[in-house]
Amino acid sequence: MADDVLVPHLRRVTADFDPAQQAKLQRVDMPLPNRTLGAAGPAIDVGGPDDFPRTPLIIPFTTKDITGIDLQSVRVFRFEKETSQFRPIWHSGANEALGYFWANIRRPGTYVPIGLPRDTLLRESLRMFSRERQQADGGSDRERRELQRRAFAAFFDVADGDVQELRAFLTRTEIQTGMGIDNLGPHELRLGRGGHPLPFLLPQDMALADLRKRLEGLEITRDGLPEEELFRDPGLYRDDIPPWMPSPENRAWNGIDDDIADRLQSWTLRLNINIIDILQWLFSKDWWMHQHDRQHTGGASGGSNINSASVHRLFQQSAVAVDGPVISKPSIVGGKVYIGTGKSGGTGGTLYQIDLGSGAIDHTFPTSGTSFYPYGGIGGSPTIVGNRIYISTVYGKIYCIDRTTFAQVWMTNLKVPAQAQNQPVSNPDGDSWSGPLVVNNRVYVCGGEGESSNPFGFIFCLDATTGHVIWLYCTNKFVSPNVAGNENQPNVIPRSAAISDPLPAWATNAGFTLHNDPPNRGSSPWSSCAYDHTLNRIYVGTGNAEPDVPLPEVRYGSGLISLDATTGQFRGFFQPAQSDSYWPGDDDVDVPCSPSVYTRTGGQRVVAFGSKNGSFFILDADTLAVVARRQLLPKAGGTGLPGNVGTPIPSVVPNGGNGENLWGVFAAPAVHDGLGRLFVGLGGYGGIADPSKTPFMRAVDWNDLSDAWATAVGGDNVIRYTTTNPPMYLTSEAGLSAPAVVNDVVLVSTSKTALYALDANTGVCLWSASAASLGSGYSLGPAIYGDYVVVGAGNTVYIYRLRSRWFDWLLADVVLQRELQIAIKR
């Protein structure tokens, strides 16, 4: 399969259309070569049925093909023989890192990639010609020639030396005021003596004399040149402000209140329309906690121009160095990035506030402490609510920080008792890896440590204003841990974890009581808590109990626990069965990933999560009854779904069923409301053991967990995606990260380290940040804010922005007009 990326091909996405059998591709000469300046690759003739399902066409390109072309602007055009016209396929683009153009096509024809000139002077001359030609309503052939002569006068009437000087000036100006020389490729720019930049290359690396002849020989019809359509790309839109002028106090539009936004979901169900997609401007762009929101959906909100037809325009705007590895997803609020660092053997991690636009570090907040695990710092995503930032540290310290001054408002230590914070638990090895959930002026966070035999596991509810403990829940079952019933009550503390025995009066008066130690320890709540507002529940994934054994384990280990968000009362617990594990003997099969809550087709509220053993579940949010289950790691002769489980493959999980499973699901899924799909990363600390069989991400139906992308059975009897290579099935990079979705794109980072954008509909990779440009170390997933994507990798925070060099002036003009209107009204 790897070889088919070297030649033009169609990728199969549906069962009823097999391109290999029903279509034929061949390279052909460029139709009407004198009709365009911007041909950017081979012309491909596609033969087949008159109409077929939307199918990705892949056209590889070389550096020579794209020399002097603005790769960001390229679309694939279909040549219509009947009218001798080129028509753009707007669902198309370029993947520079993987070296191919792509287009979603539905009928046969001749397809040609066409783009705008990279040279600033030539491109702007073309824009001027296009504008004047349209204003003249086509005109006669002689009039069009006069317009062309006037628009391209710099190339027709100016001496070569003067033109070169102007082109060089424009090139230097862009480099000095733009993103610098490091973001330019060899198809765009060459350096002269002393490393000085030469003018941007002309199409096909033509000399000025050759370009002049090319311009003179162009056949310009009443419709103009095909590349003129690229100035009117329908993908270039703004949808993050309402269709009315916000009042002065709401000029910085940030959407409606979260509680009101939740109610809109009922209309989505009743009317069978996706309110979020249609009315994007109603919602804030803020990605304010782990996986965006309190349900951990991983879906961007508030409007974004990032989609399958534009995502290839992402570029690295900033690479911000920080003082330690980033071990969490960033949060983004109000144009500021909030992210924490960890330290291996260091003194502490640091919270950063980074300006999204400039990459400048505005504030830092240092943390310190002692952890059991030989890795400290900030292990979960920050949460930002109002003017407060909430962070948890591996040391068990939970901080509330003023967002403006970065001064500490309060700190509660989950390991060390303190009357001032109403905290009665002594749990010295109880590290905290979960990011805070903040809802209804309460903070939900967890503590414990499954790698130590000493600590107990706890879920804490704190007052968001003061940090005082409102209630706590021990995740080690006190009575009959092997069976349901006699469930733990909130505010009950194991004797050996209490501040003292008996408890001091202040703790007793606060409602805390003691109980003899549970027979087992561990069962640490690893994940961030997810919240369901309809049931007022929180959901938390737990780790293995001590001692570690294969499933089944004691309650409440290696499963999902649900509590009442107000009282902390037990509401349910689910633990995978031994048959859910890849090998029955798999142990240390924690649920480290945060669950996601959503409403599936039919209106049922559900919670979805995965396990290190490779299994994934959808449960009823109220009863925790199983709605769907599947083993996501590949097996021979089966899908992993009930009734078609298949046979384990030793190379996929090489522990042989006698040890820790390092290759399953380690992070939260992303929920795509519009498509009804979940995107789930695969692979853990050890990468992917057998990349030839294991994808680093699954796309599954949110009702039954069946594969949502096209698959085929290989000669080894293993099911693989047919549209995702490259980059899947090629390296051992693991999807040890929580994916994110925006419009029809899913973004996922891997342990390569790399960041990929895939078509959420088909699985085709549309854009990627290469391993060379993205630093080393774990990358636990991107966050999205409008047209920005932010991800941490190693000791660096990478900020990507959607770029189009040739239409930014339009957006600036729109913003300026709005500012003038507001100023006039004042």
C-alpha positions in Angstrom: 0.0 0.0 0.0 2.9 2.4 0.6 3.8 2.3 -3.1 0.5 3.8 -4.2 1.4 7.2 -2.8 4.0 7.5 -5.5 1.5 7.6 -8.4 -1.8 9.3 -8.9 -4.6 7.2 -7.5 -8.1 7.2 -6.1 -8.7 6.0 -2.5 -11.6 3.8 -1.8 -14.0 5.2 0.8 -17.2 3.3 0.2 -18.1 -0.4 -0.3 -20.1 0.2 -3.4 -17.4 1.9 -5.4 -14.0 0.3 -5.9 -11.7 2.6 -7.9 -9.2 -0.2 -8.6 -12.0 -2.0 -10.5 -14.3 0.7 -11.7 -12.0 3.6 -12.6 -8.9 4.3 -14.7 -6.3 7.0 -14.2 -3.6 8.2 -16.6 -1.4 11.2 -17.0 -2.3 13.4 -19.9 -1.0 16.6 -21.4 -2.1 19.8 -19.8 -5.4 20.9 -21.6 -5.1 24.3 -23.2 -1.6 25.1 -21.6 -1.8 28.8 -22.7 -4.9 29.4 -20.6 -3.0 29.6 -17.2 0.1 30.7 -15.5 -0.5 28.5 -12.4 -0.3 24.9 -13.5 1.2 23.1 -10.4 1.4 19.5 -11.3 0.5 16.8 -13.8 -2.9 16.6 -15.5 -4.7 13.4 -14.6 -7.5 11.9 -16.6 -10.0 9.9 -14.5 -12.3 7.5 -16.3 -15.2 5.7 -14.7 -19.0 5.9 -14.1 -20.8 9.1 -14.9 -21.3 9.6 -11.2 -19.7 8.0 -8.2 -19.5 8.6 -4.4 -17.2 11.3 -3.3 -13.7 9.8 -3.6 -10.3 11.3 -2.8 -8.0 11.8 -5.8 -4.3 11.8 -4.8 -1.9 13.6 -7.2 1.8 13.4 -6.0 4.0 16.4 -6.9 7.7 17.2 -7.1 9.5 20.4 -6.2 9.7 21.2 -9.9 5.9 21.0 -10.2 5.3 23.6 -7.6 8.3 25.9 -8.1 7.1 29.6 -8.1 3.6 28.6 -7.1 1.9 29.6 -3.8 1.3 26.1 -2.5 -1.2 27.4 0.0 -3.5 28.6 -2.8 -3.6 25.5 -5.0 -6.9 23.9 -5.8 -7.5 21.0 -8.2 -9.5 22.1 -11.2 -11.7 19.9 -13.5 -11.4 20.7 -17.2 -14.8 20.7 -18.9 -14.3 19.7 -22.5 -17.7 20.9 -23.5 -17.1 24.5 -22.6 -13.3 24.4 -22.6 -13.3 25.8 -19.1 -11.5 24.9 -15.9 -13.7 24.7 -12.8 -12.3 24.6 -9.3 -13.0 21.7 -7.0 -13.1 23.6 -3.7 -12.8 20.4 -1.7 -9.1 20.1 -2.6 -5.7 21.3 -1.5 -2.1 20.3 -0.9 -0.3 18.4 1.7 3.2 19.8 1.5 4.8 17.5 4.1 3.6 14.3 2.4 4.0 15.7 -1.1 0.6 15.4 -2.7 -2.4 17.3 -3.9 -5.8 15.9 -3.0 -9.4 16.5 -4.3 -12.7 14.9 -3.4 -14.2 14.2 -6.8 -17.5 12.7 -7.9 -17.3 12.3 -11.7 -14.8 11.4 -14.4 -12.8 14.1 -16.2 -9.4 15.7 -16.5 -8.1 17.2 -13.2 -5.3 19.8 -13.0 -3.7 21.4 -9.9 -3.6 25.2 -10.4 -2.3 27.9 -8.0 -1.4 31.5 -7.7 2.1 32.9 -8.4 4.4 33.0 -5.3 6.0 36.2 -6.5 4.3 39.1 -4.8 4.5 41.5 -7.8 3.2 38.9 -10.3 0.4 37.8 -8.0 -0.8 41.3 -7.2 -0.6 42.2 -10.9 -2.9 39.2 -11.6 -5.3 40.4 -8.8 -5.5 43.9 -10.4 -6.2 42.4 -13.8 -8.9 40.1 -12.4 -10.6 43.0 -10.6 -10.5 45.3 -13.6 -11.6 42.6 -16.0 -14.7 41.9 -13.9 -15.5 45.5 -13.6 -15.4 45.8 -17.4 -17.8 42.9 -17.6 -15.5 40.8 -19.8 -15.1 43.2 -22.7 -13.8 42.5 -26.1 -10.6 40.7 -26.8 -8.9 44.0 -27.6 -10.1 45.5 -24.3 -9.0 42.5 -22.3 -5.5 42.8 -23.9 -5.4 46.4 -22.9 -6.4 45.5 -19.4 -3.7 42.8 -19.3 -1.0 45.2 -20.6 -1.9 47.8 -17.9 -2.2 45.3 -15.1 1.1 43.6 -15.9 2.9 46.8 -17.0 5.7 46.1 -14.5 6.7 43.1 -16.6 6.0 44.5 -20.0 7.3 48.1 -19.8 9.9 48.2 -17.0 13.6 47.4 -17.5 14.6 44.0 -16.1 17.0 45.4 -13.5 14.3 47.7 -12.1 11.8 44.9 -11.9 14.2 42.6 -10.2 15.0 45.4 -7.7 11.3 45.9 -6.9 10.7 42.1 -6.6 13.7 41.7 -4.3 12.4 44.6 -2.1 9.0 42.9 -1.8 10.6 39.6 -0.9 12.8 41.2 1.8 9.9 43.1 3.2 7.8 39.9 3.5 10.7 38.0 5.2 11.4 40.8 7.6 7.8 41.6 8.6 6.4 38.1 8.1 7.3 34.7 9.4 11.0 34.8 8.4 13.1 32.9 6.0 12.9 29.6 7.9 9.2 29.1 6.8 10.0 29.3 3.1 10.7 26.2 1.0 13.0 25.7 -1.9 10.1 26.0 -4.4 9.6 29.5 -3.2 13.0 31.1 -2.6 16.7 30.8 -3.4 19.6 32.6 -1.7 22.3 34.6 -3.4 25.8 35.5 -2.4 26.3 35.9 1.3 23.0 34.2 2.0 20.9 37.2 0.8 17.4 36.3 -0.5 16.8 36.5 -4.2 13.3 37.5 -5.4 10.6 34.9 -5.0 10.7 32.4 -7.8 8.5 32.8 -10.8 6.3 29.9 -12.0 8.3 27.0 -13.4 11.4 29.1 -12.4 11.0 31.2 -15.5 13.4 34.1 -16.3 11.8 37.5 -16.8 12.2 37.3 -20.5 10.4 33.9 -20.6 7.6 35.2 -18.4 7.1 38.2 -20.7 6.6 35.8 -23.6 4.3 33.6 -21.5 2.1 36.6 -20.7 2.0 37.7 -24.3 0.9 34.2 -25.4 -1.9 33.8 -22.8 -5.3 33.1 -24.2 -7.6 35.2 -22.1 -11.4 34.4 -22.5 -14.3 36.5 -21.2 -14.1 34.4 -18.0 -10.4 35.2 -17.5 -7.7 32.9 -16.3 -8.8 29.9 -14.1 -6.5 30.9 -11.2 -8.6 34.1 -10.8 -11.2 31.9 -9.1 -8.7 31.4 -6.3 -9.2 35.1 -5.2 -12.8 34.2 -4.5 -12.3 31.0 -2.6 -15.5 30.2 -0.7 -13.5 28.7 2.1 -12.3 32.1 3.1 -15.0 33.2 5.5 -15.4 34.8 8.9 -17.9 33.2 11.2 -16.7 34.2 14.7 -18.9 37.3 15.1 -22.7 37.6 15.0 -24.5 38.9 12.0 -25.3 42.1 13.9 -23.1 44.7 15.3 -22.3 43.9 19.0 -22.9 46.7 21.5 -19.9 48.6 22.8 -19.7 46.6 26.0 -19.8 43.3 24.0 -17.3 44.4 21.3 -15.0 41.6 22.2 -17.7 39.0 21.3 -17.1 35.9 23.3 -20.3 33.9 22.8 -23.2 33.1 25.1 -23.1 31.6 28.6 -22.2 27.9 28.8 -25.4 27.0 30.5 -27.5 28.6 27.7 -25.3 26.8 25.2 -26.1 23.5 26.8 -29.8 24.1 26.3 -29.3 24.6 22.5 -28.4 20.9 22.3 -32.1 20.1 22.8 -32.9 22.0 19.6 -30.2 20.0 17.8 -32.1 16.8 18.7 -35.7 18.1 18.2 -35.0 19.8 14.9 -32.4 17.3 13.6 -30.0 20.1 12.8 -26.6 20.9 14.2 -27.0 24.2 16.0 -23.3 24.5 16.6 -22.5 24.2 12.9 -25.1 26.7 11.7 -24.8 29.3 14.5 -21.1 29.0 15.3 -20.8 32.7 16.3 -23.2 32.0 19.2 -20.4 30.2 21.0 -17.1 31.3 22.5 -13.9 30.3 20.8 -12.3 29.6 24.2 -10.8 26.1 24.7 -11.0 26.7 28.5 -10.1 23.3 30.0 -8.9 19.8 29.1 -10.6 18.7 25.8 -12.3 22.1 25.4 -15.3 21.8 27.8 -16.7 20.2 30.9 -18.0 17.3 28.8 -14.5 16.7 27.3 -15.8 16.6 23.7 -12.6 17.9 22.1 -14.6 19.9 19.6 -13.7 23.5 18.7 -16.4 26.1 19.1 -17.1 29.7 18.2 -16.3 29.6 14.5 -13.1 28.7 12.7 -12.0 29.0 9.1 -10.0 25.7 9.5 -11.7 23.0 7.3 -10.7 20.3 4.9 -10.3 22.8 2.1 -8.1 25.3 4.1 -6.2 23.3 6.7 -3.2 23.0 4.4 -2.7 26.7 5.0 -1.7 26.2 8.6 1.8 27.4 9.3 4.0 27.5 12.4 3.7 31.1 13.6 5.6 30.7 16.9 7.7 28.1 18.7 7.9 29.2 22.3 10.6 27.7 24.5 9.5 26.7 28.0 11.5 25.4 31.1 10.5 21.8 30.9 8.5 19.2 28.9 4.8 19.8 28.4 2.8 16.9 29.6 -0.7 18.2 29.1 -2.9 19.8 26.5 -2.9 23.6 26.4 -5.9 25.7 27.2 -6.7 28.9 25.2 -8.9 31.7 26.5 -9.2 35.3 25.2 -6.3 35.1 22.9 -3.9 33.7 25.5 -2.4 30.2 25.8 -2.2 28.6 29.2 0.1 25.6 29.6 2.1 24.0 32.3 5.5 22.2 32.3 6.8 19.2 34.1 10.1 18.4 35.5 12.0 15.1 35.7 14.2 15.3 38.8 13.7 19.0 38.9 12.4 21.5 41.5 9.0 22.2 39.9 6.9 23.0 36.9 5.8 26.3 35.6 2.4 27.7 34.4 2.8 30.0 31.4 0.5 32.6 29.9 1.5 33.1 26.2 0.1 35.6 23.8 -1.5 33.7 20.9 -0.7 36.3 18.3 2.9 37.3 19.2 4.1 34.2 21.0 5.4 36.4 23.8 5.4 35.1 27.3 3.1 37.4 29.4 3.3 35.7 32.8 4.7 32.7 34.6 3.8 31.0 37.9 6.3 28.6 39.4 5.2 25.5 41.4 7.2 23.3 43.7 6.7 20.2 45.9 7.5 16.5 46.3 5.9 13.7 44.3 6.2 10.0 44.6 6.6 9.5 40.9 10.0 10.7 39.6 8.3 13.4 37.5 6.8 16.6 38.8 5.2 19.7 37.6 1.8 20.3 36.1 0.3 17.1 34.9 -3.1 18.3 33.7 -4.5 21.0 31.5 -5.2 24.4 33.2 -8.8 25.5 33.6 -9.8 29.1 33.1 -13.1 30.5 34.5 -13.7 34.2 34.6 -10.6 35.9 36.0 -9.3 32.8 37.7 -6.9 30.0 36.5 -7.0 26.6 38.2 -4.1 24.2 38.0 -3.3 20.9 39.6 0.3 19.8 40.2 1.7 16.3 40.4 2.7 17.2 44.0 -0.9 17.3 44.9 -1.1 21.1 45.2 -4.2 22.7 43.6 -3.8 26.4 42.8 -6.2 29.2 42.0 -4.3 32.1 40.3 -5.5 35.6 39.3 -5.5 35.7 35.5 -4.5 39.3 35.3 -1.7 39.5 37.9 -0.7 35.9 38.1 -0.9 36.2 41.9 -1.9 33.2 44.0 -5.5 33.4 45.2 -5.4 30.2 47.2 -3.6 26.8 47.3 -5.0 23.5 48.7 -2.6 20.6 49.2 -4.4 17.2 48.7 -1.5 15.4 50.4 -1.1 17.5 53.5 -4.0 18.1 56.0 -4.9 21.8 56.7 -7.7 23.1 58.8 -7.7 26.4 56.9 -8.7 24.5 53.8 -10.9 22.0 55.5 -8.6 19.2 54.2 -8.3 16.3 56.7 -6.4 13.7 54.5 -2.7 12.8 54.9 -1.7 11.0 51.6 2.0 11.7 51.1 2.4 9.6 47.9 -0.9 10.7 46.5 0.1 12.4 43.3 -2.4 14.4 41.2 -2.3 14.0 37.4 -5.9 15.2 36.6 -6.6 18.7 35.3 -9.3 20.5 37.3 -12.9 20.5 36.3 -14.6 23.8 37.4 -18.4 24.0 37.2 -21.0 25.7 39.4 -18.2 27.4 41.5 -16.8 24.0 42.4 -13.4 22.5 41.5 -13.2 18.7 41.0 -9.8 17.1 41.1 -8.2 13.8 42.0 -5.3 12.4 43.9 -3.6 9.0 44.3 -0.8 6.9 42.9 -1.0 3.5 41.4 2.7 3.0 41.2 3.0 3.1 45.0 1.5 0.6 47.4 1.0 3.3 50.0 -1.6 5.9 48.9 -5.3 5.7 48.7 -7.3 7.2 45.8 -9.5 10.2 46.3 -11.8 12.5 44.4 -12.1 16.0 45.9 -14.7 18.7 45.5 -13.3 22.1 46.4 -15.0 25.5 46.7 -13.7 27.5 43.7 -13.6 30.8 45.6 -11.7 29.6 48.7 -10.2 26.2 47.9 -12.0 24.7 51.0 -12.8 21.0 50.7 -16.6 20.6 50.3 -16.5 16.8 50.1 -14.2 13.9 49.2 -14.7 10.4 48.0 -12.3 7.5 48.5 -11.9 5.3 45.4 -10.8 2.2 47.5 -13.9 0.3 48.5 -14.1 -0.2 52.3 -16.6 -3.2 52.4 -16.7 -6.3 50.2 -14.4 -4.8 47.5 -15.1 -7.7 45.1 -18.8 -7.2 44.8 -21.3 -4.4 44.2 -23.3 -3.1 47.2 -22.4 -1.3 50.4 -20.7 1.4 48.3 -18.5 4.0 49.8 -20.1 7.1 51.2 -18.6 10.6 50.7 -16.4 12.1 53.4 -15.2 8.7 54.7 -11.5 8.5 55.3 -9.3 5.4 55.8 -7.8 5.6 59.3 -4.2 5.4 58.1 -4.9 8.4 55.8 -6.6 10.6 58.4 -5.0 13.7 60.0 -5.4 11.9 63.3 -7.5 9.2 65.0 -9.9 10.4 66.3 -10.4 13.2 63.9 -10.1 16.7 65.3 -13.3 18.6 66.1 -13.1 20.8 63.0 -13.0 17.7 60.7 -15.8 16.0 62.6 -17.9 19.1 62.6 -17.4 19.3 58.8 -18.9 15.8 58.4 -15.8 13.7 57.9 -15.7 10.2 59.5 -13.2 7.4 59.8 -13.3 3.8 58.6 -10.9 0.9 58.9 -8.6 0.8 56.0 -9.9 -0.8 52.8 -8.1 -4.1 52.0 -6.6 -2.7 48.8 -4.9 0.6 47.9 -4.2 2.2 44.5 -7.2 2.6 42.3 -5.9 6.1 41.7 -8.2 8.4 39.7 -5.9 9.3 36.8 -8.2 11.1 34.6 -9.7 14.6 34.6 -13.3 14.6 35.7 -16.0 15.0 33.0 -19.4 16.6 33.9 -22.9 16.0 32.6 -25.2 18.9 33.4 -28.4 16.9 32.6 -27.8 14.4 35.4 -25.5 16.6 37.5 -22.9 13.8 37.6 -19.1 13.7 37.3 -17.3 10.7 35.7 -13.7 9.7 36.5 -11.4 7.0 35.1 -9.5 5.0 37.7 -6.2 3.1 37.7 -5.3 -0.4 38.8 -5.6 -1.4 42.5 -2.7 -2.7 44.5 -1.6 -5.5 44.1 -2.0 -5.4 40.3 -3.8 -8.3 38.8 -5.6 -9.1 35.5 -9.2 -8.2 35.3 -11.5 -8.5 37.2 -10.1 -6.2 39.9 -11.6 -5.0 43.1 -13.9 -2.0 43.1 -13.2 0.8 42.2 -10.1 -0.1 40.2 -9.4 0.1 36.4 -12.9 1.4 35.5 -15.2 4.4 35.5 -16.9 5.8 38.6 -19.8 8.2 38.6 -20.7 10.5 41.5 -23.3 13.2 42.2 -21.6 16.5 41.6 -23.3 18.3 44.5 -23.1 15.7 47.2 -20.4 13.2 46.1 -22.9 10.3 46.5 -22.1 7.2 44.6 -24.1 6.8 41.4 -22.4 4.0 39.5 -19.2 2.1 38.6 -18.2 0.1 35.5 -15.2 -2.1 35.1 -14.3 -3.8 31.8 -14.5 -7.6 31.8 -11.5 -9.9 31.4 -12.7 -10.7 27.9 -12.4 -7.0 27.0 -8.6 -7.2 27.4 -6.5 -7.8 24.4 -5.0 -10.8 26.2 -6.9 -12.3 29.2 -3.7 -12.0 31.2 -3.2 -8.3 30.6 -2.6 -6.4 33.9 -2.0 -2.8 34.8 -4.9 -1.9 32.5 -5.8 1.5 34.0 -8.3 3.9 32.6 -6.0 6.8 32.3 -8.0 8.8 29.8 -10.7 11.3 30.6 -14.2 10.2 29.6 -16.4 12.2 27.1 -20.1 12.9 27.6 -22.4 13.5 24.6 -25.9 12.8 23.3 -25.9 10.1 20.7 -28.4 9.5 17.9 -31.9 8.9 19.4 -31.3 11.4 22.3 -29.6 9.0 24.7 -27.0 10.7 27.0 -23.9 8.5 27.1 -20.3 8.6 28.3 -17.4 7.2 26.3 -13.9 6.1 27.4 -11.1 3.7 26.7 -8.7 1.5 28.6 -5.0 0.7 28.4 -6.1 -2.9 27.4 -7.2 -1.5 24.1 -11.0 -1.7 24.8 -13.4 1.2 24.3 -16.9 1.6 25.7 -20.0 3.7 25.4 -22.1 3.6 28.5 -25.5 5.0 29.4 -24.7 8.1 31.4 -27.3 7.4 34.0 -27.1 3.6 34.6 -23.5 3.0 33.2 -25.1 0.0 31.3 -23.0 -0.9 28.2 -24.4 0.6 25.0 -21.4 -0.5 22.9 -18.0 -2.0 23.4 -15.1 -2.8 21.1 -11.4 -3.9 21.2 -9.7 -1.2 19.1 -6.3 -2.8 18.7 -6.3 -5.0 15.6 -6.9 -8.7 15.7 -6.8 -11.4 13.0 -10.1 -12.4 11.5 -12.3 -9.9 13.3 -13.3 -6.3 13.9 -13.0 -6.4 17.7 -16.8 -5.9 18.0 -18.9 -8.4 20.0 -19.5 -11.5 17.9 -16.6 -10.8 15.7 -13.8 -10.3 18.1 -11.0 -12.1 16.2 -7.7 -13.6 17.4 -5.0 -11.7 19.3 -1.8 -11.0 17.3 1.5 -11.4 19.4 3.2 -8.6 17.5 0.4 -6.1 18.3 0.6 -6.6 22.1 3.9 -8.4 22.6 3.5 -9.0 26.4 1.9 -12.3 25.5 -0.8 -11.7 28.0 1.6 -11.7 30.9 2.1 -8.1 31.9 1.3 -4.5 31.4 -0.5 -3.5 28.2 1.4 -0.4 26.9 -0.4 -0.2 23.5 -4.1 0.5 24.1 -6.0 3.8 24.7 -4.4 6.4 26.9 -6.2 9.6 26.1 -9.7 11.0 25.8 -11.6 10.7 22.5 -12.9 13.6 20.4 -16.6 13.8 19.6 -17.8 15.0 16.2 -21.5 16.0 16.5 -22.0 16.7 12.8 -20.7 13.3 11.7 -21.7 11.3 14.7 -18.2 10.0 15.1 -15.6 9.5 17.8 -11.8 9.8 17.2 -9.6 7.7 19.5 -5.8 7.7 19.7 -4.1 4.3 20.0 -0.7 3.5 21.4 1.1 4.3 24.6 4.6 4.9 26.1 6.2 2.3 24.0 4.8 3.6 20.7 2.9 1.1 18.5 4.4 -2.3 18.6 3.3 -3.4 15.1 2.7 -0.3 13.0 2.1 -2.4 9.9 -1.2 -3.5 11.5 -2.1 -0.8 14.0 -3.4 2.7 13.2 -2.4 5.5 15.6 -6.0 6.7 15.6 -9.5 5.1 15.1 -12.5 6.8 13.6 -15.6 5.1 14.9 -19.4 5.5 14.8 -20.6 7.1 18.1 -23.5 4.6 18.3 -22.0 1.2 17.8 -18.1 1.8 17.5 -17.9 0.4 14.0 -15.2 1.8 11.8 -16.3 5.1 10.2 -13.6 5.2 7.6 -13.2 2.7 4.7 -11.4 -0.5 5.5 -10.2 -3.6 3.7 -9.0 -7.0 4.9 -5.3 -7.7 4.1 -3.6 -11.0 3.2 -2.8 -11.4 6.9 -6.5 -11.3 7.7 -6.2 -7.9 9.5 -8.6 -5.0 8.8 -6.9 -1.7 7.9 -8.1 1.7 6.9 -7.6 2.2 3.1 -7.4 6.0 3.1 -4.9 6.9 5.8 -1.6 5.7 4.4 0.5 7.9 4.7 1.0 8.6 7.5 -0.5 5.6 9.2 0.9 2.0 9.1 4.4 3.4 8.4 6.2 4.1 11.7 5.8 3.2 15.4 4.4 6.6 16.3 1.6 6.3 18.8 -1.5 8.4 19.2 -0.7 9.0 22.9 -2.9 12.1 22.7 -6.4 13.4 22.8 -7.5 14.3 19.2 -9.4 17.6 18.5 -12.0 18.3 15.8 -12.9 21.4 14.0 -15.5 21.6 11.1 -14.6 18.5 8.9 -11.1 18.1 10.2 -9.6 16.0 13.0 -6.2 16.9 14.4 -4.0 14.4 16.3 -0.5 14.6 17.6 1.8 11.5 17.8 4.9 10.4 19.5 7.0 10.7 16.3 6.7 13.7 17.3 4.2 15.0 14.6 0.9 16.8 14.2 -1.5 15.6 11.6 -4.8 17.0 10.1 -7.0 14.3 8.6 -10.3 14.6 6.7 -12.9 13.6 9.3 -15.1 12.2 6.5 -12.6 10.1 4.7 -9.4 9.8 6.7 -7.1 11.3 4.0 -4.2 13.2 5.6 -4.6 16.9 4.4 -1.7 18.5 6.3 1.0 17.6 8.7 3.8 19.3 10.7 6.8 17.2 10.1 8.9 15.7 12.8 11.7 18.0 11.8 9.6 21.1 12.6 7.9 19.7 15.7 10.1 19.0 18.7 10.9 15.7 20.4 9.1 14.2 23.4 5.5 13.4 24.1 2.8 15.5 22.5 -0.5 15.0 24.3 -2.8 16.7 21.8 -3.7 20.0 20.2 -6.1 22.8 21.3 -8.0 24.9 18.7 -9.0 28.6 19.0 -10.5 30.1 15.9 -7.9 29.9 13.2 -5.1 28.8 15.6 -3.9 25.4 16.6 -1.6 25.0 19.7 0.3 22.0 20.8 3.1 21.2 23.2 6.0 18.9 22.4 9.1 18.5 24.5 10.2 21.8 25.9 8.4 23.9 23.3 4.9 25.2 22.7 4.0 25.4 19.0 1.5 27.9 17.7 0.1 27.3 14.2 -2.2 29.8 12.4 -4.2 29.6 9.3 -2.5 31.6 6.6 -3.2 32.8 3.2 -0.7 35.4 2.0 -3.1 36.5 -0.7 -6.2 37.3 1.2 -5.2 38.5 4.6 -5.8 42.1 3.3 -9.5 41.2 2.9 -9.8 40.2 6.6 -7.9 43.3 7.7 -10.3 45.5 5.6 -13.3 43.8 7.2 -12.0 44.4 10.7 -11.1 48.1 9.9 -14.6 48.8 8.6 -16.1 47.3 11.8 -13.8 49.4 14.0 -14.8 52.6 12.0 -18.5 51.8 12.3 -18.1 51.4 16.1 -16.1 54.6 16.4 -18.7 56.6 14.4 -21.5 55.3 16.6 -19.6 56.4 19.6 
